[in-house]
Amino acid sequence: MLTRLLTIAAIVAGGLASLSAPALAHPHVWVVVRSQFNYAPDGSLVDVRHDWTFDEGFSSFALQGLETGPDGKPTEKTLKELAQVNIDSLKDYDYFTYAQRGKQKFPFAPPKDYSLTYDGTSLTLHFTLPLAKPVPAKGSTAIDVYDPTYFVAFQLADDNPVKLAGGPPGCTVDLHRPDPAATSSSTMTLSESFFNTLTSASNFGSQFSNRATVTCP
């Protein structure tokens, strides 16, 4: 789906660019994030479960021309195929998810249990990202979600965006959301050509990261 989303977004971006409004350069897709951090019986963090809801306008663009059922909603086959394409495409971007403790980074294994749902207005991608190696709970572990190219803007859900499942007693979660005012001032003077030079290896989008820091005694 991401490949399809990016293709559609490029078309949308062309239309926006014709408005000659620098503030509209990026992002082109908005995603609301809900995540669950899952722990093993020994207290180690083993995976992160994401639920990413795309904005309504973009969801409708993404589904245009695809197979639907009698109710007008995308068929199960359509959603399954889109989920597969999305997961395959996200690999090059490390699934927009980064885990670290201090300067030590913890890579993720390929995602599992992925699917796509549609509630009549928005698409939501569900998937689980296992850590390549379990991370001991004791200490502080930060999970960041962002697009390095800032093509996609992520936003933690307003209510209960991050949950802990099976974690040791006493763990706390500290959330960091990017400042909307700072975000706007950082991008409004930048051109579309600047963003076109960014790649998955760029660090530009990290300043707009949504971060959950879990600290366990």
N, C-alpha and C positions, 0 to 999 in steps of 0.2 A: 504493500500500500504506500509506503513512503516514496518509492519511485514514482508512483502515480501522483501522490500528493505533491512532490517536488515539481513534476511536469506541469501540473495544474497551477501551482503557485507561481511558476515562472511566467505563465500566461497572465495570471492576475497581477503579478509584479509589473509586467509590461504596461498594463492598463493604469496602474498606480503611478508609474513613472511619467506617463503622459500628463499627469496632473501637475508636474513640476513642483512637487512639495517634498523637500528633502526629508522631512520628519517621517514620511511614509516609506522610506527606503527599506527598513527592516524593523521588526520581523514580518513574516507573511502568514505564519501559522501560530495559533495560540493553543496551549495545552494545559489543562488543569490536572495536577498530580495528586494521587493518593498512593501511599506505599505502606507496606507492612514488612517489618524486619523479623525474620524467623530464626529462632535459636534452637540448638540441639539440647538434649537432656543434660549434657555436660556443661552447658552454659555458653557455648561458642556460637557466634553468629554464622549461619550457614547460607542464607540466601535473602534476597530482597524481592518482594512481590509488588509489582507496579500495576496501577490502573490509571491509564492516561486518557483523558477525555478531550477530544479535539473540538474546536469551536464550531458552532452550528453552521455558520456560513461556509466554512471550508469543508465540513462533512458533506454538505449537499453537493459541492463541486466534485468531491472525490467519488461520489456515487453516481454521478451523471452517466447515463448510457449503460450501466451495468444491469445484470439480470435481477429482476424483482419478482416477488410472489404476488398473489391475488390482492394482498393487503397493501401493495405498493412499497413494501419494505424489501431491502436486499435479502436474497435467499441465504440459507445456511451455507450453500456451496460458495456463493459470492463472498461471504464473510470469511469463510475458511481460507479461500485463495488469497484474499487481501491480507489476512493475518500472516500468512506464510511469506508473501512478498515483503511485507513490512519488516518482519523479523530478519529476513535475509538482507535487506537494505540497511538496517540499523547496525549490522555487524561492523561496517566500516567506520562507524561513529562511536564505537564502544558502548552502544545502546544508550548514549547520552548519560551514562551513570558512572560515577567515579568514587571509589572508596579509598580512604587513607587514614592513617594514624600518625600524626606528626608529618614527617617527610616520607614515611613508608607507605607505598601504594599497594593496594590489594586488587589484583585482576579478577575478573569474573569469567566463569565458564560459559559456554553457549546457553541461551535461554531455553526454558522448558515450559510446558503447560500453558502455551499461548493461545489466545483466541481474540476474536473481535466481536463486539456487540453493538447494536444500534437501537436506541430508545425512541426512534421516531424523529429526532432532531439532531442528535450527535453520535458520532462513532467513539467507542472506547476500546483501547487496546489493553488487554490483560496479559501479563507474562511474568514469569519467575526467573530471576537471575541468580544462579548459584555462584557463590564465591569459589574460586579455583581451590583455595584451601580455607577451612573454617578459621575465623578470627576469634581469638580468646575474648571473652566479654569484658574482663577487667580492664579499665582504662577508658579512653575516649576514642570513638571511631566516628569519622565524618563521612556521610554519604552526600555527594553533590549530584544534582541533576541540571544539566544545561547543554545547549547546542553550541559548540565552539565557533560556529559561523553566525550564530544568532539569527539564523533563518527561522528557527522555531523558538518561540518564547514560552518557557515553562513557568507555571505558577502553582505553588502549593495551595491545595483546597483550603477554604476558609475555616472549615470545621474538621477537627481530627484528621489532619492530612497524613500523619505518621502514627502507626501503631506498632507495639512490640508484642510478639507472640512467643511465649515460652522463655522469655528472658529472665535472668536472675533477679531476685528481689532487690529493690533499691535503685534500679536503673532509671535514669532521667533522660528526657529528650529536649534539646534546645534547638529551636528553629530559626533559620535566617532566611528572610525574603529580600530580594533586591528592592531598593528604594525606587519607586516609579519616577520620582522627579529626577533622580540621578541618572536613571536609565534613559529618560527622554533627552536630557542634556548631553549624554554621551553619544547619542546616535543622530540627532536632528541635523547636524552639520555634515554628516558623512554621506557620500554619494553611493548609488547602487554599484558603480564600478569598483568602489573600495570593497564592498561586501563580496563581489564576484571573485576577488583575489583570495578570499579566505577558504581554507580547507579543513578537513577533519583534524589536521595537526595544529591548527591555529589555536591561540589562547584567548582570542578576543572575547568570546562568549562567557568565559569564566567569571567576568565581573557581574554577570547577570544570574549567577548560580543561585539555586534554591538548595539550602544545606540543612541537613538534619544531623546533629551531633549527639550520639548516644554515649552517655557516661555511666559506667557500672562500677560499683565498689569492689 
